[in-house]
Amino acid sequence: MNRKNFEKVFPFWPELTGKQQEEIINSATVNICEKKTRLHFGGGECAGVQIIVAGRTRVFITSPGGGDITLFRLIEGDVSILSAACMLNGLDIELDMEMETDTELYTIPKQVYKKLYDESPAVKDYTLEMISEKFSDIMWLFNQFVFSNVASRIAGALLEHRGLDGSDELKITHEEIARDAGTAREVVTRILKQFQTDGLVGLGRGKVTVLDAAGLGRI
């Protein structure tokens, strides 16, 4: 394992003892996941804490009917702390993760991280802060679903992908946009056609080109 990856993502790293640092480095595993790979967390099973070393993932929840809603994305250098949330008493979250690109993950086993959590106030403070931050993000998202209109959510999804890809030309399907915006594919198709009429986007097979980012931001 590359020690620098742990130093970079964990602010509590300098406060750990040498033994604790070595325990993390020696116990962590490397997983190379191909694009479209899906992982499931929850139901009493803890994956441990995961670090995105390279790539990009989408974290989402799935409805009983099979639909899903994107909660947030993780990119290089991010830590998936909710995948280990069930180590906290009374907190069990059902989540899925899909690799949007080929992705390299480091996984720290639950029992190793739980031991650090119990031993180190710095690790405990970091963990609780990160979990709180993610729940705040999720609450903000659901407020958007409740209080903002669908066109605004679709525009926001397009702008998010534009920022992630660093390009105005987005290789994305209507189904993928629908998952991010929490709506149906048919609704996305209708609103994108209106965006095209308004000169905000250009539409092609399997892609959307952002023509007026400022205009999308005003929706």
Secondary structure as UniProt FT lines:
FT   HELIX           3..9
FT   TURN            11..12
FT   HELIX           13..15
FT   HELIX           18..27
FT   STRAND          29..33
FT   TURN            35..36
FT   STRAND          38..42
FT   TURN            43..44
FT   STRAND          49..54
FT   STRAND          56..62
FT   TURN            64..65
FT   STRAND          68..75
FT   TURN            76..77
FT   STRAND          79..80
FT   HELIX           82..87
FT   TURN            89..90
FT   STRAND          95..99
FT   STRAND          103..108
FT   HELIX           110..119
FT   HELIX           121..147
FT   HELIX           150..165
FT   STRAND          169..170
FT   HELIX           174..181
FT   HELIX           185..197
FT   TURN            198..199
FT   STRAND          201..204
FT   TURN            205..206
FT   STRAND          207..210
FT   HELIX           213..217
//
